[in-house]
Amino acid sequence: MIKKTFIPLTFVLLLSSCSKDPVRYFQPNIKEGGRAMSFAVNPKNEKEVLVASETGGVFQSTDGGQKWNRLKLPTFRIQDIKYLPGNSKIIIAAAIVDYKSKCCGGIWRSIDNGETWTRPKGHLPLLATDTRYSAFSIDFEEGSKKIFMGTDYGLAVSDDSGASWKYIEPEPGKAFPANQITSVIVPAKKTIYIICEAVMYFSKDGGIKWTKYSTGPTSYLQTGEHNQLAASPFNGNHLFWALNHWGGTSWMRSIYLSTDSGKNWSVAKEMAGYIRPPFVRVAKSVSGKADQIDVYFGDGAGFWKATYTSTTTSLKIVGQWNKLTIDHADPADICFKHDNKTPYLLASDGGLHKTSDNGLTWTLTGGGIKGYNALQITEVTGQIHPSDHIDLYFGTQDNYNVASDDFGNTWPYKYCCEGFYINVLRKQMGYTNIKVTGVTCGACYNYMSDPHFKKAGVFPNPTDVSGSPALVKPGYYIIATKAATATNYTYQLTPDNGKTWKTKFSFPEKPMDLPKIVGKTSDPVIYIAVKKPGKTPDGDEILGIKCITGLHDPTGCTVSDITGFNSLGIFHTMFAWYKPFGANPSDPKHLIVPDIVDKKMKVTKDGGIIWKTDTALTNLVTNNGDYIFKIKPFTQVSNIAFDPEDKSHILIGTRQNGVIRSTDGGATWKSVYNTSVYSNISSFFFANSQTAICSSYGNGLFELKFEEENSSTKKSSTQPIYKDPIYHDANRRFSNKFENINDPLPCIRCFFIYAKKGKFNDIKLNEKKEIVSVVLSSGEIGAVNNLREEVDPEMPIEYSDRLGEFSGNELLNEIVKNNLSIKGLIVFENYLKAVITYEDELTPYHLPMPKEMGPHIVIESEKELQGTPIIKPMERILLKAIGFRSPITSFPIELFIDDKPFAADIEIDKNGIFNIPILVNLPPGPHKITIVQKVDETEISDVVMINVVAIEDRFEQEHR
C-alpha cells in the first residue's frame, strides 16, 4: 500500500515506482461502499462470503466481512452468485450482458473458489440469435447435483454441478423475450417456481409442464430481481413473492403469499409507490421455534420483517410486520449464517451492512483500505490551491456528493444524495466567493454551495430552467431555459452567481448534456451535445454538437453546427447520461468523438471542417475487436479528457477496456497498463502533469502516476518535482524565492508569462527596456494576469537552440552562464520586470497565492516600485486603493498626505477600487499617504509611505 500524503504543491514529492504499473490505491475511506446485489456464503466456512456488485464485479471476504478483495472475473455485471451446496470450491455466477465481442453475459463457473473462471459446456442457449445474453438467478435442487438458472432464453439446467447445461422453455417456440426468466427457486425435488416475463409459473415435474398462477396481482407487473421469490424451509408450498405492480390507482410495492404452491395468492403487505424492485428472503426464525420462519421484505426503500408459523396445514403471521433500522435505504439482499436463521450481512445501494442484534439494526461496514469498494462514481473533479492543498469532489449514484480538503486523505464533507455535473473553479488563485454547483437527486435539483458543500442550497435558476449550470469563469454560469410555449432552448448567462440573468443564444435542438466550455475565459468556445432530427441506421437517436462563440461579445453570439461526423454515443449512469466527446481546453478546434454510425474514433483539428478517422485509436478502444464499439447508442468510450495544463496529454476512459493515453496530442496512443480491471471509467481530474485521479462507475476512485517520458530526466524518489522557483529582478541585483508576483507589493498591471515545454533562450529588449520578442528553445508560451486569469501574451516568439545575448543585460547573462534556466517572465506593461528561473516545468501552479488583504493602497509609477517607493520631485504616480466599500454616497472617502487633507468625495467603482493620479510636489524626505473611509460607526483606512529624493540620491538608492 502507498500511503497518500498531500504536501503543498510547491513541494510535492512524486514517488517513482519500480513497477510499470501506474495504478495507485485511492479509494475514499467512507462508510458507503456502493450498490451490492447478492450474497453467497461458503458452505464449509461461514466467514468466507462473496458479494456481487451491480457494476463492479464480485468481492470476497475471508473474515466475515471485515476486509474484502475483488475477484478476477472476466466481466463486471454479476446479478446472482452461489456456492454449490456442500462444496466450498465450486461457485456459479449469473452475469449480465457486457461489452466484449464474445459476450461474457450468461453462465460462469469456478472450481477453485474464484481463482479462475470458465464457460461451461452448453452455456449458450441454442435459440440465442447471438452470444449476447444475460443470466439472472440461481438455485439448487436439494439432495442432487442439479442447478437451475434463469436467463434471457429460458431456464438453464445442469445435472452435473454446473459442468454442462441445457435449456427449458416455459413457453416453447415463442420469440425472445417471452422466455426471459429473472427469478427461480427450487424448494423441493422437481418443484420449480419461476418469474418469466413478470409472470409466476410453477412446475411439479422438474420443468416438463408449467402452470401460471391464477389469482393475485394481475396488471402491469414489473420484472424484479433474482430474489423476488422465496419459500418456507418447512413447507415448499408456502411461497412469498415481492414485486412492483399497478394497484388500480397507483403503483404498489407488495409482498404476496401463497399456501398452495402458487395457485392462489393474497397480500401479505403492500404500500403505495414505486422505487426499485422489492425482494424477499425467508429463513428459520431467530426465535428458535421449530415451526416459525422469519420473512424479510425489502420494499425498494425500507426493510421489514415478519414472523410466520409455517406448518403442513397453515401459514399464519405472528404479530405484525416490523420495520428494521438501517443506516442507508434501498436494501437489495440479505444472507444468513450456517444455521440458516441468524442474519449475517445486508446488501443495499449504500454498500454492505452488519448487525449485532440479530437483524434489528444494520450499520454500513465501509469502503477504503481493504473495504468493499464498488462505488458508482459519476465524476470526480477538484480545485487546486497553489499555496498548500488540493480539494477533491465526487458525485455518486446512491451515495452522496463527497468532498476532501486534503487530496483524498480524508473525506469529511457530504451533500445528499446522488450527484453529477459538478462545477468548481479548477484553480483557486486568489478568487473570493468561490462556489460549487451541480445536480443532486432524490428530488433532483440544481444546487449551489460554498466550498466543501457548506451552505448548500438550491441554485438561483432563471425562469423556465431546463438544464444545469455550467461554469464559464468565477461567478459566470450559463444554463438552458425553455418556456412551455417556446420552440427554442435559450441559454442565459449570469455574471453574479445567479443574481441576474441575460439571454445570450438559442437553438431549436434539445440539449443533451452539460456544455463543454474551453479556450480563454475572456472568449470561450462552448460545445453542447444536442438531439438532432431522425434516426441512425441502427434506429438510435442522432446526437450532434452545437458550437457557440462570442459569449461576451456585446453584439451577440455565433451559433453553428459541428458537422462531418454522424452521431455521438452515450455513457449512461442512472441519472446522468453523458455524451462522451473531447474538446481541447488549450486548442478549442481540436475535438475527438466516437462515431456510433461508423463505429470509429474521429478527430478534427479545425473545428469540424475536416475529420480524420483515427484507426489506431479505434483499434485500441476495441482492443482490435475484442470489445464491441457500441451497444445500441451506448459506447465503449465513456470519457475523453484533455489535460488543462498540457494540450498534448489526453486520457480516454472506456467501459471495460481501461484507460488509453496520448502524450503527443493524439499522434500516438497507448493503453495504460492494469487499468482494464476498473469498469466504466467515468471521468478524470488532472492534479498535475504526472498525476490523474480517475473515477469509475462501479469501482470507486483510483490514481494514475505517470513516469516522465524521457528517462534521462526522471527524478529520484526523494527529489521534489517542485523546488522553489527563484525571482530575479531584471534591473537590480536582487533575487529571492518566488513568493509574490511583485515581492513584496502587489503588481496591479503585471503579467506572468511562462514557457510550456521549453525555456527562454533570449529576451530581446529595445533601448527603453521594452520587450521586442522572446526566443524559446521549444514549445510555446502561456500567460496569466495578477488576478490569475488566463490572458493572451501577445508577444512575438522566435525559436533557437542557442543562448542569445539578452540585449547585453548583465544580470540575465550572468543567470544563464550559471546554468540556470529562465522559465518565466514578470512583465509590467511591455517592460521586463523580472525573470523566474526553475529546473522543472514552470506552470501557473507556481504563481503564489495573493495574501488576503483588507483595504489597502498601491502606488504605481512609470517604473514599478519595490519596498518604500522612491519618488523624485514632480514625478507623476497613480494612487490605487483596493478593497474599500461602495457606493461612495454611503461611505465617503478622504485622502490625507502627511495628515493634511488632500482630496474628498473620491469616486469609487462598484468593486471598491478607485484611482487617483498625483503630481508629487513634496520636499525630499519620507511622506505619509492615508486614505480613510467612514463605514457606519467605524472607519477603515490604510497608510503607505513614499520617499521623495533628489535625482542623484534616487540613482544611488536604486543601484545600491
Secondary structure as the mmCIF struct_conf table of DSSP 4:
data_model
#
loop_
_struct_conf.conf_type_id
_struct_conf.id
_struct_conf.beg_label_comp_id
_struct_conf.beg_label_asym_id
_struct_conf.beg_label_seq_id
_struct_conf.end_label_comp_id
_struct_conf.end_label_asym_id
_struct_conf.end_label_seq_id
HELX_LH_PP_P HELX_LH_PP_P1 ILE A 2 LYS A 4
HELX_RH_3T_P HELX_RH_3T_P1 LEU A 9 PHE A 11
BEND BEND1 CYS A 18 LYS A 20
STRN STRN1 VAL A 23 TYR A 25
BEND BEND2 LYS A 31 LYS A 31
STRN STRN2 ALA A 36 VAL A 41
BEND BEND3 PRO A 43 LYS A 44
TURN_TY1_P TURN_TY1_P1 GLU A 46 LYS A 47
STRN STRN3 VAL A 49 SER A 53
BEND BEND4 GLU A 54 GLY A 56
STRN STRN4 VAL A 58 SER A 61
BEND BEND5 THR A 62 LYS A 67
STRN STRN5 ASN A 69 ARG A 70
BEND BEND6 PRO A 74 PRO A 74
BEND BEND7 PHE A 76 PHE A 76
STRN STRN6 ILE A 78 TYR A 83
HELX_LH_PP_P HELX_LH_PP_P2 LEU A 84 LEU A 84
TURN_TY1_P TURN_TY1_P2 PRO A 85 GLY A 86
BEND BEND8 SER A 88 LYS A 89
STRN STRN7 ILE A 91 ALA A 95
BEND BEND9 TYR A 99 TYR A 99
STRN STRN8 LYS A 100 LYS A 100
BEND BEND10 SER A 101 LYS A 102
STRN STRN9 GLY A 106 SER A 110
BEND BEND11 ILE A 111 ASP A 112
TURN_TY1_P TURN_TY1_P3 ASN A 113 GLY A 114
BEND BEND12 GLU A 115 THR A 116
STRN STRN10 THR A 118 THR A 118
HELX_LH_PP_P HELX_LH_PP_P3 ARG A 119 PRO A 120
STRN STRN11 LYS A 121 LYS A 121
TURN_TY1_P TURN_TY1_P4 GLY A 122 GLY A 122
BEND BEND13 LEU A 124 LEU A 124
TURN_TY1_P TURN_TY1_P5 LEU A 126 LEU A 127
BEND BEND14 THR A 129 THR A 131
STRN STRN12 ALA A 135 PHE A 140
TURN_TY1_P TURN_TY1_P6 GLU A 142 GLY A 143
BEND BEND15 SER A 144 LYS A 145
STRN STRN13 ILE A 147 THR A 151
TURN_TY1_P TURN_TY1_P7 ASP A 152 TYR A 153
STRN STRN14 GLY A 154 SER A 158
BEND BEND16 ASP A 159 ASP A 160
TURN_TY1_P TURN_TY1_P8 SER A 161 GLY A 162
BEND BEND17 ALA A 163 ALA A 163
STRN STRN15 SER A 164 SER A 164
STRN STRN16 LYS A 166 ILE A 168
BEND BEND18 PRO A 170 GLU A 171
TURN_TY1_P TURN_TY1_P9 PRO A 172 GLY A 173
HELX_LH_PP_P HELX_LH_PP_P4 LYS A 174 ALA A 175
TURN_TY1_P TURN_TY1_P10 PHE A 176 ASN A 179
STRN STRN17 ILE A 181 ALA A 188
TURN_TY1_P TURN_TY1_P11 LYS A 189 LYS A 190
STRN STRN18 THR A 191 CYS A 196
TURN_TY1_P TURN_TY1_P12 GLU A 197 ALA A 198
STRN STRN19 VAL A 199 SER A 203
BEND BEND19 LYS A 204 LYS A 209
STRN STRN20 THR A 211 LYS A 212
BEND BEND20 THR A 215 GLY A 216
BEND BEND21 SER A 219 TYR A 220
HELX_LH_PP_P HELX_LH_PP_P5 LEU A 221 THR A 223
TURN_TY1_P TURN_TY1_P13 HIS A 226 ASN A 227
BEND BEND22 GLN A 228 GLN A 228
STRN STRN21 LEU A 229 ALA A 231
BEND BEND23 PRO A 233 PHE A 234
TURN_TY1_P TURN_TY1_P14 GLY A 236 ASN A 237
STRN STRN22 LEU A 239 TRP A 246
BEND BEND24 GLY A 248 SER A 250
STRN STRN23 TRP A 251 SER A 258
BEND BEND25 THR A 259 ASP A 260
TURN_TY1_P TURN_TY1_P15 SER A 261 GLY A 262
BEND BEND26 LYS A 263 ASN A 264
STRN STRN24 SER A 266 ALA A 272
BEND BEND27 ARG A 276 ARG A 276
STRN STRN25 PHE A 279 LYS A 284
TURN_TY1_P TURN_TY1_P16 VAL A 286 SER A 287
TURN_TY1_P TURN_TY1_P17 ALA A 290 ASP A 291
STRN STRN26 GLN A 292 GLY A 298
BEND BEND28 GLY A 300 GLY A 302
STRN STRN27 PHE A 303 SER A 310
BEND BEND29 THR A 312 THR A 313
STRN STRN28 LEU A 315 LYS A 323
HELX_LH_PP_P HELX_LH_PP_P6 LEU A 324 LEU A 324
STRN STRN29 THR A 325 ILE A 326
BEND BEND30 ASP A 327 ALA A 329
STRN STRN30 PRO A 331 PHE A 336
TURN_TY1_P TURN_TY1_P18 HIS A 338 ASP A 339
BEND BEND31 ASN A 340 THR A 342
STRN STRN31 PRO A 343 SER A 348
TURN_TY1_P TURN_TY1_P19 ASP A 349 GLY A 350
STRN STRN32 GLY A 351 LYS A 354
BEND BEND32 SER A 356 ASP A 357
TURN_TY1_P TURN_TY1_P20 ASN A 358 GLY A 359
BEND BEND33 LEU A 360 LEU A 360
STRN STRN33 THR A 361 LEU A 364
BEND BEND34 GLY A 368 GLY A 368
TURN_TY1_P TURN_TY1_P21 ILE A 369 LYS A 370
BEND BEND35 GLY A 371 GLY A 371
STRN STRN34 GLN A 376 GLN A 376
STRN STRN35 ILE A 377 HIS A 385
TURN_TY1_P TURN_TY1_P22 PRO A 386 ASP A 388
STRN STRN36 HIS A 389 THR A 396
BEND BEND36 GLN A 397 ASN A 399
STRN STRN37 ASN A 401 SER A 404
BEND BEND37 ASP A 405 ASP A 406
TURN_TY1_P TURN_TY1_P23 PHE A 407 GLY A 408
BEND BEND38 ASN A 409 ASN A 409
STRN STRN38 TYR A 413 TYR A 415
BEND BEND39 CYS A 416 CYS A 417
STRN STRN39 GLU A 418 ASN A 423
BEND BEND40 ARG A 426 ARG A 426
STRN STRN40 LYS A 427 LYS A 427
TURN_TY1_P TURN_TY1_P24 MET A 429 GLY A 430
BEND BEND41 THR A 432 ASN A 433
STRN STRN41 VAL A 436 CYS A 441
TURN_TY1_P TURN_TY1_P25 GLY A 442 CYS A 444
STRN STRN42 TYR A 445 ASP A 450
HELX_RH_3T_P HELX_RH_3T_P2 PRO A 451 PHE A 453
STRN STRN43 LYS A 454 VAL A 458
TURN_TY1_P TURN_TY1_P26 THR A 463 ASP A 464
STRN STRN44 VAL A 465 VAL A 465
BEND BEND42 GLY A 467 GLY A 467
STRN STRN45 ALA A 470 LYS A 473
TURN_TY1_P TURN_TY1_P27 PRO A 474 GLY A 475
STRN STRN46 TYR A 476 THR A 481
TURN_TY1_P TURN_TY1_P28 ALA A 484 THR A 485
BEND BEND43 THR A 487 ASN A 488
STRN STRN47 TYR A 489 THR A 494
BEND BEND44 PRO A 495 ASP A 496
TURN_TY1_P TURN_TY1_P29 ASN A 497 GLY A 498
BEND BEND45 LYS A 499 THR A 500
STRN STRN48 LYS A 502 PHE A 507
BEND BEND46 PRO A 508 GLU A 509
STRN STRN49 LYS A 510 PRO A 511
BEND BEND47 ASP A 513 ASP A 513
HELX_LH_PP_P HELX_LH_PP_P7 LEU A 514 PRO A 515
STRN STRN50 LYS A 516 LYS A 520
TURN_TY1_P TURN_TY1_P30 THR A 521 SER A 522
STRN STRN51 ASP A 523 LYS A 535
TURN_TY1_P TURN_TY1_P31 PRO A 537 ASP A 538
BEND BEND48 GLY A 539 GLY A 539
HELX_LH_PP_P HELX_LH_PP_P8 ASP A 540 ASP A 540
STRN STRN52 GLU A 541 THR A 549
TURN_TY1_P TURN_TY1_P32 LEU A 551 HIS A 552
TURN_TY1_P TURN_TY1_P33 PRO A 554 THR A 555
STRN STRN53 THR A 558 ILE A 562
BEND BEND49 GLY A 564 PHE A 565
STRN STRN54 ILE A 570 ILE A 570
STRN STRN55 PHE A 571 HIS A 572
BEND BEND50 MET A 574 PHE A 575
STRN STRN56 TRP A 577 TYR A 578
STRN STRN57 GLY A 582 ALA A 583
BEND BEND51 PRO A 585 ASP A 587
TURN_TY1_P TURN_TY1_P34 PRO A 588 LYS A 589
STRN STRN58 LEU A 591 ASP A 595
TURN_TY1_P TURN_TY1_P35 ILE A 596 LYS A 599
STRN STRN59 LYS A 600 THR A 604
BEND BEND52 LYS A 605 ILE A 610
STRN STRN60 LYS A 612 THR A 613
HELX_RH_AL_P HELX_RH_AL_P1 THR A 615 VAL A 621
TURN_TY1_P TURN_TY1_P36 THR A 622 ASP A 626
STRN STRN61 TYR A 627 TYR A 627
BEND BEND53 PHE A 629 PHE A 629
STRN STRN62 LYS A 630 ILE A 631
TURN_TY1_P TURN_TY1_P37 LYS A 632 PRO A 633
STRN STRN63 PHE A 634 THR A 635
BEND BEND54 GLN A 636 GLN A 636
STRN STRN64 VAL A 637 ASP A 643
TURN_TY1_P TURN_TY1_P38 PRO A 644 GLU A 645
STRN STRN65 ASP A 646 THR A 654
BEND BEND55 ARG A 655 ASN A 657
STRN STRN66 VAL A 659 SER A 662
BEND BEND56 THR A 663 ASP A 664
TURN_TY1_P TURN_TY1_P39 GLY A 665 GLY A 666
BEND BEND57 ALA A 667 THR A 668
STRN STRN67 LYS A 670 SER A 671
HELX_LH_PP_P HELX_LH_PP_P9 VAL A 672 VAL A 672
TURN_TY1_P TURN_TY1_P40 TYR A 673 ASN A 674
TURN_TY1_P TURN_TY1_P41 SER A 676 VAL A 677
BEND BEND58 TYR A 678 TYR A 678
BEND BEND59 ASN A 680 ASN A 680
STRN STRN68 ILE A 681 ASN A 688
TURN_TY1_P TURN_TY1_P42 SER A 689 GLN A 690
STRN STRN69 THR A 691 SER A 696
STRN STRN70 TYR A 697 TYR A 697
TURN_TY1_P TURN_TY1_P43 GLY A 698 ASN A 699
STRN STRN71 GLY A 700 LYS A 705
HELX_LH_PP_P HELX_LH_PP_P10 PHE A 706 GLU A 708
BEND BEND60 GLU A 709 ASN A 710
HELX_RH_3T_P HELX_RH_3T_P3 SER A 711 THR A 713
HELX_LH_PP_P HELX_LH_PP_P11 LYS A 714 SER A 716
TURN_TY1_P TURN_TY1_P44 SER A 717 THR A 718
BEND BEND61 GLN A 719 GLN A 719
BEND BEND62 ILE A 721 ILE A 721
STRN STRN72 ILE A 726 ASP A 729
BEND BEND63 ALA A 730 ARG A 733
STRN STRN73 SER A 735 LYS A 737
BEND BEND64 ASN A 740 ASN A 740
TURN_TY1_P TURN_TY1_P45 ILE A 741 PRO A 744
BEND BEND65 LEU A 745 LEU A 745
TURN_TY1_P TURN_TY1_P46 ILE A 748 ARG A 749
STRN STRN74 CYS A 750 LYS A 756
BEND BEND66 LYS A 757 GLY A 758
STRN STRN75 PHE A 760 LEU A 765
TURN_TY1_P TURN_TY1_P47 GLU A 767 LYS A 768
BEND BEND67 LYS A 769 LYS A 769
STRN STRN76 GLU A 770 GLU A 770
STRN STRN77 ILE A 771 LEU A 776
BEND BEND68 SER A 777 GLY A 779
STRN STRN78 GLU A 780 ASN A 785
TURN_TY1_P TURN_TY1_P48 ASN A 786 LEU A 787
BEND BEND69 ARG A 788 ARG A 788
STRN STRN79 GLU A 790 GLU A 790
STRN STRN80 ILE A 797 TYR A 799
BEND BEND70 ASP A 801 ARG A 802
HELX_RH_3T_P HELX_RH_3T_P4 PHE A 806 GLY A 808
HELX_RH_AL_P HELX_RH_AL_P2 GLU A 810 LYS A 817
TURN_TY1_P TURN_TY1_P49 ASN A 818 ASN A 819
STRN STRN81 ILE A 822 PHE A 828
TURN_TY1_P TURN_TY1_P50 GLU A 829 ASN A 830
STRN STRN82 TYR A 831 THR A 837
BEND BEND71 GLU A 839 ASP A 840
HELX_RH_3T_P HELX_RH_3T_P5 PRO A 844 HIS A 846
BEND BEND72 LEU A 847 LEU A 847
HELX_LH_PP_P HELX_LH_PP_P12 PRO A 848 GLU A 852
BEND BEND73 PRO A 855 PRO A 855
STRN STRN83 HIS A 856 GLU A 860
BEND BEND74 GLU A 862 LYS A 863
BEND BEND75 GLY A 867 THR A 868
HELX_LH_PP_P HELX_LH_PP_P13 PRO A 869 PRO A 869
STRN STRN84 ILE A 870 ILE A 871
TURN_TY1_P TURN_TY1_P51 PRO A 873 MET A 874
STRN STRN85 ARG A 876 ILE A 882
BEND BEND76 GLY A 883 GLY A 883
BEND BEND77 SER A 886 SER A 886
TURN_TY1_P TURN_TY1_P52 ILE A 888 SER A 890
BEND BEND78 PHE A 891 PHE A 891
STRN STRN86 ILE A 893 ILE A 897
TURN_TY1_P TURN_TY1_P53 ASP A 898 ASP A 899
STRN STRN87 LYS A 900 ALA A 904
BEND BEND79 ASP A 905 ASP A 905
TURN_TY1_P TURN_TY1_P54 LYS A 910 ASN A 911
BEND BEND80 GLY A 912 GLY A 912
STRN STRN88 PHE A 914 LEU A 919
BEND BEND81 PRO A 924 PRO A 924
STRN STRN89 GLY A 925 VAL A 935
TURN_TY1_P TURN_TY1_P55 ASP A 936 GLU A 937
STRN STRN90 THR A 938 VAL A 948
HELX_RH_AL_P HELX_RH_AL_P3 ILE A 951 GLU A 958
TURN_TY1_P TURN_TY1_P56 HIS A 959 HIS A 959
#
